[in-house]
Amino acid sequence: MMSTESLTAGRELNERVAEAMGIAVCKEHPLWPLHILNIHGDHSRGSSMLPAFSTSWEDMRIIVEWMCAKRWTLYLEVDTNGRTWARFISTKLSIVDTGINSIGDTAPLAVCTALLAAVEGEK
């Protein structure tokens, strides 16, 4: 089981989230230092910009929509100290709860760590 406490927002976490979502991350592209391919793996519809999943509400939405399409429900709560708690629960055939509340200083960070916990829990 992975620990979500040690993860911090930034490029490394964004890369891990992209890879967990099946988005190819090619770090040695000859023209760009980091090139993102679409989920089908072809360059024709790719983008050279890695989404800021862990710091942007707009890019966090990509995670939420992707997980919803896979029949996961997001539970999100902000406590009185301003920390965000996130948890994905599968609604496929039966309820599968990861059992992990991901905690972050921001909602995007908490959602990223919740995604990684959910994907790891499916394996």
Summary of the structure (lengths in Angstrom):
residues: 123
radius of gyration: 14.6
end to end distance: 10.8
largest distance: 47.5
contacts: 352
relative contact order: 0.20
helix: 34%
strand: 20%
